[in-house]
Amino acid sequence: MVTRSSPGTSPAAVLHFRYAGRLPSSLASLTGPDHGTVALPPLVAWSGLRAYDLDRPRLRMGMYRTVLAEGQRDDLTALLNRGLLLDQWPVPRTLISRHLREAWEDAFPELAGKTATA
C-alpha cells in the first residue's frame, strides 16, 4: 500500500514525497520578510522575474508561488513568512500544483482549513 509518507511508484506519489521532503519542520521556522522587496536567488527563480515587492499583493503571490514550487527547505524558511503564508494561503494554494498543496496541507493542518478566499 502506498502512503503519503513513502514515494510509492506512481508519479503523483513521487511528486508528493519529493515536495514533502523539502518542507520546514514547522511553520514557525518561516522567518522571511513580510514587506519590502525580495530578490530571489537564481536557483529558485531560474527564469523570469527575480525581484518581488511584498507590499504589492500580485507580486507577493507570484513570489510565494515560485518559492513554494522551486525552493528547497533553506529557501522556504528564509524567503517565506509564517504570518503572510497563513493569512494569504487561500490564494497561493490555488496557484500551485495539487501535489505541492497536499504536501503542505498534510504537514500543516492549520493551512488545510484556509480554503475560502477573503
Secondary structure, 3 states (H helix, E strand, C coil): CCCCCCCCCCHHHHHHHHHHHHCCCCHHHCECCCCCEEECCCCCCCCCCCEEECCCHHHHHHHHHHHHHHCCHHHHHHHCEHHHHHHHCCCHHHHCCHHHHHHHHHHCHHHHCCCCCC
